[in-house]
């Protein structure tokens, strides 16, 4: 993996890891569905405005079918499924379920998209997943019911499927176009459910501030980076970002919330970095000379 793609992967992990801080503040006042709708609506508006300023609106022509499909399976449905699951599934267990995305991606790529994973990448994925398990072991309580667990796993599978389909249905399309179009589709799909589930009391300024930051930084900008990484580095490497999310969540929790960091958590981070290095080919490239 080139250095630019590796930096994008780390940047994306840091951004999406920080999302949990803003969600913690906003979701009690908005509720999960309304928060997701406001989040994607603000992000979609910002990106469409940026596309218009660059005079690239014509890039949407003839691609709305694929963009609606990607928006549905990459944002609207999995966001809603994880919002439902995290109401009963503990945070540590949710992180492990979310980290199954690269594993689903490998299985789907092998079964339906004629992609060969290889021993090296398979080993890297296994090491990274083990690192996630070690990292969240302190909070790893298997609870929440089969329905919630099934919802989270279905969301992870849809994330993986969307990564493969994006590369095949939208090859060469700018990441800004894919991000903006898919978020517009997601906002439209979630509009009616969010109106029925809108909070009775107006959320506070802190909740709104967290939601706007979540929308512009973690969603709008994060999606641009993700689709750019997906196009350049491939589905397997891009999906490996889900291993970094709980690690950066721990880092931001330590810095901003004073949460405790233990030796097993540090060991988990080291395993995650090792898994990422093997999966992306970083170690093999360094050892080539």
Secondary structure by P-SEA (a helix, b strand, c coil): ccaaaaaaaaaaaaaaaaaaaaaaaccccccaaaaaaaaaaaaaaaaaaaaaaacccccccccaaaaaaaaaaacaaaaaaaaaaaccccaaaaaaaaaaaaaaaaaaaaccccccccaaaaaaaaaaaaaaaaaacccccccccaaaaaaaaaaaaaaaaaaaaaaaccccccaaaaaaaaaaaaaaaaaaaaaaacccccccaaaaaaaaaaaccccaaaaaaaaaaaaccccccccccccaaaaaaaaaaaacccccccaaaaaaaaaaaaaaaaaaaaaaaaacc
